[in-house]
Amino acid sequence: MRGLAGKRVLISGGSSGIGAATARRFLEEGSRVVLGGLDQAEVDAAVAGLATLGEVSGLAGDVSEEAGAARLVEGGLAALGGIDVLVNNAGTAWREPFLEITPGHWDRIVAVNLRGMFLVAQAVARHMVERGSSGVILNMSSTNGLGGEADYAHYNASKGGVLLLTKTMAVELGKHGIRVNALCPGYIQTPLNSSISSGLAGDFVTAYARDHIPLGRPGLAEEVAAGYAFLASDDAAFVHGTELVIDGGQLAIM
Ligand SMILES: NC(=O)c1ccc[n+]([C@@H]2O[C@H](COP(=O)([O-])OP(=O)(O)OC[C@H]3O[C@@H](n4cnc5c(N)ncnc54)[C@H](O)[C@@H]3O)[C@@H](O)[C@H]2O)c1
């Protein structure tokens, strides 16, 4: 991908699943990477697994809290000397029927997936604007931000919010040379989805892929990482304020 070698890349939620595959992809492209995650041991394991590929370090903290988001961004700046690309990827999800969602569960999903995204993006954007440096911010949404899947009202709402956060950031930050876009993956095989599907009856993944995904299989974390890499690259220089859907055709079904 053009223009990624030497880029300073901060990846929130980079210790697992899509974020870890994205850290790997950027390192393979010659970028320098700092990755974040909620759990210190998971962050350390991810960094250890990637260390032979290039310059990578990690920071643990909760992005839904102002202090945690600030620590991630300040740590990234200290380690890299600046941030050219933010992969704003941290997120969480669980199934819960709308009629059973508690206010506490609603608040937690929105806090991690939307508040956390805002806090990290704002801190990085402020740095880019203050330095007068251009940059790229990529926010993780979902196909669940574009359609209303049952049992995910809190998650769907948070990911829909990410899309309009992304568009508004693009409108305000374009004049500073900061490109902002979102990704909307469909069903991707990751630890998050494995833990959700492990509680469901039968071979949920096979049945879900057969019934909902025209390509007939779940996506791979590496296939989403490729989307992040494209949107961060010079090949996407005029792509701004939009979302890239990576879903095996799921949203094409009516
Ligand atoms: N897996 C899918 O099918 C799918 C589809 C669309 C969107 N997404 C989104 O992609 C992103 C990554 O999901 P994944 O499937 O790779 O999940 P995952 O559970 O494998 O990874 C989630 C990452 O986010 C971090 N994280 C979670 N809560 C955090 C918090 N409060 N503070 C800091 N970091 C936190 C975790 O430590 C981990 O690094 C999420 O935003 C998710 O909503 C996933």
The ligand as an SDF file (V2000), in Angstrom:
LIG
                    3D

 44 48  0  0  0  0  0  0  0  0999 V2000
  -15.8620   -8.9720   15.0020 N   0  0  0  0  0  0  0  0  0  0  0  0
  -16.8000   -8.4370   14.2540 C   0  0  0  0  0  0  0  0  0  0  0  0
  -17.5940   -9.1380   13.6100 O   0  0  0  0  0  0  0  0  0  0  0  0
  -16.9320   -6.9420   14.1660 C   0  0  0  0  0  0  0  0  0  0  0  0
  -17.7790   -6.4130   13.1880 C   0  0  0  0  0  0  0  0  0  0  0  0
  -17.9200   -5.0470   13.0830 C   0  0  0  0  0  0  0  0  0  0  0  0
  -17.2260   -4.2120   13.9460 C   0  0  0  0  0  0  0  0  0  0  0  0
  -16.4120   -4.7460   14.8910 N   0  0  0  0  0  0  0  0  0  0  0  0
  -15.7110   -3.8310   15.7710 C   0  0  0  0  0  0  0  0  0  0  0  0
  -14.3170   -4.0370   15.6140 O   0  0  0  0  0  0  0  0  0  0  0  0
  -13.6350   -3.6550   16.8050 C   0  0  0  0  0  0  0  0  0  0  0  0
  -12.7350   -4.7940   17.2400 C   0  0  0  0  0  0  0  0  0  0  0  0
  -13.5480   -5.9260   17.5260 O   0  0  0  0  0  0  0  0  0  0  0  0
  -12.9730   -7.4260   17.5480 P   0  0  0  0  0  0  0  0  0  0  0  0
  -14.0420   -8.2760   17.0040 O   0  0  0  0  0  0  0  0  0  0  0  0
  -11.6120   -7.4610   16.9820 O   0  0  0  0  0  0  0  0  0  0  0  0
  -12.9840   -7.6660   19.1410 O   0  0  0  0  0  0  0  0  0  0  0  0
  -11.8850   -8.1930   20.1730 P   0  0  0  0  0  0  0  0  0  0  0  0
  -12.6350   -8.4240   21.4340 O   0  0  0  0  0  0  0  0  0  0  0  0
  -11.0800   -9.2900   19.5940 O   0  0  0  0  0  0  0  0  0  0  0  0
  -10.9440   -6.9140   20.3640 O   0  0  0  0  0  0  0  0  0  0  0  0
  -11.4300   -5.7630   21.0140 C   0  0  0  0  0  0  0  0  0  0  0  0
  -10.2730   -4.8650   21.3640 C   0  0  0  0  0  0  0  0  0  0  0  0
  -10.8000   -3.6790   21.9920 O   0  0  0  0  0  0  0  0  0  0  0  0
  -10.1950   -3.5350   23.2770 C   0  0  0  0  0  0  0  0  0  0  0  0
  -11.1470   -2.9490   24.2090 N   0  0  0  0  0  0  0  0  0  0  0  0
  -12.3830   -3.3850   24.5570 C   0  0  0  0  0  0  0  0  0  0  0  0
  -12.9230   -2.5670   25.4650 N   0  0  0  0  0  0  0  0  0  0  0  0
  -12.0000   -1.6000   25.7140 C   0  0  0  0  0  0  0  0  0  0  0  0
  -11.9590   -0.4760   26.5750 C   0  0  0  0  0  0  0  0  0  0  0  0
  -12.9880   -0.1650   27.3770 N   0  0  0  0  0  0  0  0  0  0  0  0
  -10.8550    0.2990   26.5710 N   0  0  0  0  0  0  0  0  0  0  0  0
   -9.8080   -0.0090   25.7740 C   0  0  0  0  0  0  0  0  0  0  0  0
   -9.7770   -1.0340   24.9310 N   0  0  0  0  0  0  0  0  0  0  0  0
  -10.8710   -1.8270   24.9200 C   0  0  0  0  0  0  0  0  0  0  0  0
   -9.7840   -4.9460   23.6970 C   0  0  0  0  0  0  0  0  0  0  0  0
   -8.7890   -4.8990   24.6930 O   0  0  0  0  0  0  0  0  0  0  0  0
   -9.3050   -5.4990   22.3690 C   0  0  0  0  0  0  0  0  0  0  0  0
   -7.9990   -5.0590   22.0940 O   0  0  0  0  0  0  0  0  0  0  0  0
  -14.7400   -3.3020   17.8020 C   0  0  0  0  0  0  0  0  0  0  0  0
  -14.9290   -1.8920   17.7970 O   0  0  0  0  0  0  0  0  0  0  0  0
  -15.9570   -4.0050   17.2460 C   0  0  0  0  0  0  0  0  0  0  0  0
  -17.1600   -3.3920   17.6440 O   0  0  0  0  0  0  0  0  0  0  0  0
  -16.2510   -6.0950   15.0260 C   0  0  0  0  0  0  0  0  0  0  0  0
  1  2  1  0
  2  3  2  0
  2  4  1  0
  4  5  1  0
  4 44  2  0
  5  6  2  0
  6  7  1  0
  7  8  2  0
  8  9  1  0
  8 44  1  0
  9 10  1  0
  9 42  1  0
 10 11  1  0
 11 12  1  0
 11 40  1  0
 12 13  1  0
 13 14  1  0
 14 15  2  0
 14 16  1  0
 14 17  1  0
 17 18  1  0
 18 19  2  0
 18 20  1  0
 18 21  1  0
 21 22  1  0
 22 23  1  0
 23 24  1  0
 23 38  1  0
 24 25  1  0
 25 26  1  0
 25 36  1  0
 26 27  1  0
 26 35  1  0
 27 28  2  0
 28 29  1  0
 29 30  1  0
 29 35  2  0
 30 31  1  0
 30 32  2  0
 32 33  1  0
 33 34  2  0
 34 35  1  0
 36 37  1  0
 36 38  1  0
 38 39  1  0
 40 41  1  0
 40 42  1  0
 42 43  1  0
M  CHG  2   8   1  16  -1
M  END
$$$$
